[in-house]
């Protein structure tokens, strides 16, 4: 009960701050700089974190990166009894032109996510026999001056390798 109240309050605060968008409200035709893109990504992950907390997710890791290996897991948490590995994709959209951030996950990114998930499960000693694992995608479209549009795709990515998690 208390965690649910905290999650609701946290998301209300984040949603209030993002009512004019996740980033600067200036409209520009220039592509965003690397710093602005990273800043938008961090804001998108924070928004997704509180959005999912409000839906009942309980997180055990944020921005997990295995030692000396490529890859990162944005959010890892439980949705009920299922361990959900969440990839957050935030893109800037123009008015009238959707950004479709969920379509930006390439096959290479998919393989990196699977490999990183294996490392995470091994590092945390999570038994796949007793704990189902699911890959979710949170797509956030940021239009300057407007609240973000959020789409949650549960079980959006599946291991294409039959030997997952090894």
C-alpha positions in Angstrom: 0.0 0.0 0.0 2.7 2.5 1.0 4.8 1.5 -2.1 1.8 2.1 -4.3 1.3 5.5 -2.8 4.9 6.4 -3.2 4.9 5.2 -6.9 1.7 7.3 -7.6 3.2 10.4 -6.0 6.5 9.9 -7.8 4.9 9.5 -11.2 2.6 12.5 -10.5 5.6 14.6 -9.8 7.5 13.4 -12.9 4.3 13.8 -15.1 3.8 17.3 -13.7 7.4 18.3 -14.6 7.0 16.8 -18.1 3.7 18.4 -18.9 5.6 20.6 -21.4 7.8 17.8 -22.7 10.9 15.9 -21.6 13.4 18.5 -22.9 13.7 22.1 -23.9 10.6 23.5 -25.5 12.6 25.2 -28.3 11.7 24.0 -31.7 14.7 23.4 -33.9 15.2 21.9 -37.4 18.8 21.1 -36.5 19.5 17.6 -35.3 20.0 17.4 -31.5 23.6 17.3 -30.2 24.9 14.2 -28.6 24.6 15.8 -25.1 20.9 16.7 -25.8 20.2 13.2 -27.1 21.7 11.6 -23.9 19.8 14.1 -21.8 16.6 13.2 -23.5 17.3 9.4 -23.0 18.0 9.9 -19.3 14.7 11.9 -18.9 12.9 9.2 -20.9 14.2 6.4 -18.6 13.2 8.3 -15.5 9.8 8.9 -16.9 9.5 5.2 -17.8 10.7 4.1 -14.4 8.0 6.1 -12.6 5.4 5.1 -15.2 6.1 1.4 -14.7 6.3 1.8 -10.9 2.8 3.2 -11.0 1.7 0.1 -12.9 3.0 -2.1 -10.2 6.5 -3.0 -11.4 9.1 -3.5 -8.6 12.6 -2.8 -9.9 15.8 -4.5 -8.8 18.2 -2.8 -11.2 18.6 0.3 -13.4 21.2 0.7 -16.1 22.9 -2.6 -15.5 26.2 -3.0 -17.4 28.3 -6.2 -17.2 32.0 -5.8 -16.4 34.2 -5.3 -19.5 31.4 -6.2 -21.9 29.2 -4.3 -24.3 25.6 -3.8 -23.4 23.2 -2.2 -20.9 19.8 -3.1 -19.5 17.8 0.0 -18.8 15.4 -1.4 -16.2 15.0 -4.8 -14.6 12.1 -5.5 -12.3 9.3 -7.8 -11.4 5.8 -7.5 -12.9 4.0 -9.9 -10.6 6.0 -13.1 -10.6 7.6 -12.4 -14.0 11.1 -10.8 -14.2 10.7 -8.0 -16.8 13.8 -6.7 -18.6 12.7 -3.3 -20.0 14.3 -1.5 -22.9 13.4 2.2 -22.9 13.4 4.0 -26.3 12.9 7.7 -26.4 12.7 9.7 -29.6 12.0 13.3 -30.5 9.0 13.6 -32.8 7.8 16.5 -34.9 4.1 17.6 -34.7 2.2 15.4 -37.0 5.1 13.0 -37.6 5.3 10.1 -35.1 8.8 9.0 -34.1 8.0 5.2 -33.6 11.0 4.7 -31.2 10.1 1.0 -30.7 11.1 0.4 -34.3 14.7 1.5 -33.6 15.7 -1.8 -32.0 17.9 -3.5 -34.6 18.8 -7.2 -34.7 22.3 -6.3 -33.3 20.7 -4.4 -30.4 18.4 -7.4 -29.8 21.4 -9.8 -29.6 23.2 -7.4 -27.2 20.1 -7.3 -25.0 19.9 -11.1 -24.9 23.6 -11.4 -24.1 23.5 -8.8 -21.4 20.4 -10.4 -19.9 22.3 -13.7 -19.7 25.1 -11.9 -17.8 22.5 -10.3 -15.4 20.8 -13.6 -14.7 24.1 -15.3 -14.0 25.4 -12.4 -11.8 22.3 -12.3 -9.7 21.9 -16.1 -9.5 18.3 -16.0 -10.8 17.0 -19.4 -11.6 15.1 -19.5 -14.9 13.2 -22.7 -13.9 11.4 -20.9 -11.1 11.2 -17.4 -12.6 9.8 -16.5 -16.0 11.6 -13.8 -17.9 10.0 -11.3 -20.3 11.5 -8.5 -22.4 9.3 -5.3 -22.5 9.8 -2.2 -24.5 8.7 1.3 -23.4 8.5 3.7 -26.3 8.3 7.4 -25.5 7.7 10.0 -28.1 8.8 13.5 -27.1 7.3 16.4 -29.0 8.6 19.7 -27.6 6.0 21.6 -25.7 3.7 18.6 -25.2 3.5 15.8 -22.7 5.3 12.6 -23.8 3.4 9.8 -25.4 4.2 6.5 -23.8 3.5 3.0 -25.2 4.3 -0.2 -23.2 4.9 -3.3 -25.2 4.9 -6.3 -22.9 6.8 -9.4 -24.2 7.9 -7.3 -27.2 11.2 -9.0 -27.6 11.7 -12.7 -27.5 14.9 -14.7 -27.4 15.4 -16.0 -30.9 18.1 -18.3 -29.6 16.5 -21.5 -28.3 19.3 -21.9 -25.8 18.5 -18.7 -23.8 19.7 -18.2 -21.1 22.4 -20.9 -21.0 
